[in-house]
Amino acid sequence: MDIKQLPIDGIDDLYQVSSVEVGQHLYWQVGNFQVHAQVLITSWVVIAISLVLSAVATRKLQTIPTGGQNFIEYVLEFIRDLTRTQMGEEEYRPRVPFIGTMFSFISVSNWSGALFPRRIIQLPHGESAAPTNDINTTVAPASPTSVAYFYAGSHKKGLSHFGKYIQPTPVPLPINIPEDSTKPLSLSFRPFGNILADELVVAVLVSPVPPVVPVPMMLLGLFTSAIQALIFATLAAAYVGESMEGHH
């Protein structure tokens, strides 16, 4: 396994992190753009799995839930409680679908790297992996979270929402603005770094030893993947809830 970094110059240095590659990858050329095909394929598989499971589990809803409906309702109740805890009783309901979507995508994406048999999808170069081991994937759910943060605050408090940057004095303005800018960065790098590190560790352990030996590390990776999804959803809900509260 080799680690390669594409050459970047000029203003593109701002996107240097997105050019980091681990191993070989499959690319598609779309016009003048080069698309990371592995990430798209695995992301589509994750989205398809989530949609199919949801559709099957809620196909015949019953008053007394059983089977898949019971599991879906448990997950929904968990997300609802998480969102209510972070946003409060009055504001949480309209935002449960958003937080639930973030949690579902991140959790299924993380687990797909450990549970999904990678050799099922044969690629000309490299092999399939968790979509969240690519920084571009984790930026995708972090970006709308940042938009929701500003939208929720400005929708509830109007332009006075932005007054927090100069309270109680305009002196900390240069610090307050970057503070909000780092929120999507934190959301992006946390799952990306953990999932990438987990897959690298498992790949290194599998190469020199029998496949059974890394199993405990892979089980730990499943636990870590679930924790990362929970942290992402909790922080996203906390950020949006914070924007609707008064200045702290």
FENUR-V691357 format. One record per residue. N is the residue number from 1. PSI is psi as a letter, one per 40 degrees, with the letter a starting at -180 (999 if undefined). OMEGA is omega as a letter, one per 20 degrees, with the letter a starting at -180 (none if undefined). NEAR is the number of other C-alpha atoms within 8 Angstrom. Layout:
{{N	PSI	OMEGA	NEAR} {N	PSI	OMEGA	NEAR}}
This chain:
{{1	h	a	4} {2	i	r	5} {3	h	a	8} {4	i	r	8} {5	h	a	7} {6	i	r	7} {7	h	r	4} {8	h	a	7} {9	i	r	6} {10	a	a	5} {11	e	a	5} {12	e	r	8} {13	d	r	8} {14	d	a	6} {15	f	a	7} {16	d	a	9} {17	d	a	7} {18	e	a	8} {19	e	a	8} {20	h	a	10} {21	i	r	10} {22	h	a	8} {23	a	a	9} {24	i	a	7} {25	i	r	11} {26	h	a	11} {27	i	r	9} {28	h	r	8} {29	h	r	8} {30	g	a	7} {31	b	r	5} {32	e	a	5} {33	i	r	6} {34	h	a	9} {35	h	r	8} {36	g	a	10} {37	d	a	10} {38	d	a	12} {39	d	r	13} {40	d	a	9} {41	d	a	8} {42	d	r	12} {43	d	r	10} {44	d	r	8} {45	d	r	8} {46	d	r	12} {47	d	r	9} {48	d	r	8} {49	d	a	8} {50	d	a	11} {51	d	a	8} {52	d	r	8} {53	d	r	8} {54	d	a	9} {55	d	a	8} {56	d	a	8} {57	d	a	11} {58	e	a	10} {59	d	r	6} {60	g	a	5} {61	i	a	7} {62	i	r	6} {63	d	r	4} {64	h	a	4} {65	i	r	8} {66	i	r	7} {67	b	a	7} {68	d	r	9} {69	d	r	11} {70	d	r	9} {71	d	a	8} {72	d	r	11} {73	d	r	8} {74	d	r	8} {75	d	r	8} {76	d	r	9} {77	d	r	8} {78	d	r	8} {79	d	r	11} {80	d	r	11} {81	d	r	8} {82	d	a	10} {83	d	r	15} {84	d	r	12} {85	d	a	8} {86	d	a	10} {87	e	a	14} {88	i	a	10} {89	d	a	8} {90	d	a	6} {91	e	a	10} {92	d	a	12} {93	d	a	9} {94	e	a	6} {95	e	r	9} {96	d	r	11} {97	d	a	7} {98	d	a	7} {99	d	r	13} {100	d	r	11} {101	d	r	8} {102	d	a	11} {103	d	a	12} {104	d	a	10} {105	d	a	11} {106	d	a	11} {107	d	r	13} {108	d	r	10} {109	d	r	13} {110	d	a	16} {111	d	a	13} {112	d	r	11} {113	d	a	13} {114	d	a	11} {115	d	a	6} {116	h	r	7} {117	h	a	6} {118	d	a	9} {119	e	r	7} {120	d	r	5} {121	h	a	7} {122	h	a	6} {123	i	r	8} {124	d	r	5} {125	h	r	7} {126	a	r	9} {127	i	a	11} {128	i	r	12} {129	i	r	11} {130	h	r	14} {131	d	a	13} {132	e	r	14} {133	e	r	12} {134	h	a	11} {135	d	a	12} {136	d	r	7} {137	d	a	11} {138	d	r	14} {139	d	a	12} {140	d	r	8} {141	d	r	9} {142	d	a	12} {143	d	r	9} {144	d	r	8} {145	d	r	11} {146	d	r	10} {147	d	r	8} {148	d	r	9} {149	d	a	12} {150	d	a	10} {151	d	a	8} {152	d	a	11} {153	d	a	14} {154	d	r	12} {155	d	a	7} {156	d	a	7} {157	e	a	9} {158	a	a	8} {159	e	r	7} {160	e	r	8} {161	d	a	10} {162	e	r	7} {163	e	a	8} {164	d	a	9} {165	d	a	10} {166	f	r	10} {167	i	i	8} {168	e	r	5} {169	i	a	6} {170	e	a	8} {171	d	a	6} {172	e	a	9} {173	d	r	9} {174	e	r	7} {175	d	a	7} {176	d	a	9} {177	d	r	9} {178	d	r	8} {179	d	r	8} {180	d	a	7} {181	d	a	8} {182	e	a	8} {183	d	r	9} {184	d	r	12} {185	d	r	10} {186	d	r	8} {187	d	a	14} {188	d	a	12} {189	d	a	10} {190	d	r	9} {191	d	a	14} {192	d	a	13} {193	d	a	9} {194	d	a	10} {195	d	r	14} {196	d	r	11} {197	d	a	8} {198	d	a	9} {199	d	r	9} {200	d	r	8} {201	d	r	8} {202	d	a	11} {203	d	r	8} {204	d	a	8} {205	d	a	10} {206	d	a	11} {207	d	a	7} {208	e	a	6} {209	i	r	7} {210	i	a	7} {211	d	a	7} {212	d	a	5} {213	d	a	9} {214	e	a	10} {215	d	r	8} {216	d	r	7} {217	d	r	8} {218	d	r	10} {219	d	r	8} {220	d	r	8} {221	d	r	11} {222	d	r	11} {223	d	r	8} {224	d	r	9} {225	d	r	12} {226	d	r	11} {227	d	a	8} {228	d	r	12} {229	d	r	14} {230	d	r	10} {231	d	r	8} {232	d	a	13} {233	d	a	12} {234	d	r	11} {235	d	r	9} {236	d	r	11} {237	d	r	13} {238	d	r	10} {239	d	r	9} {240	d	r	15} {241	d	r	13} {242	d	a	9} {243	d	a	12} {244	e	r	10} {245	i	r	7} {246	i	a	6} {247	h	a	5} {248	999	none	2}}
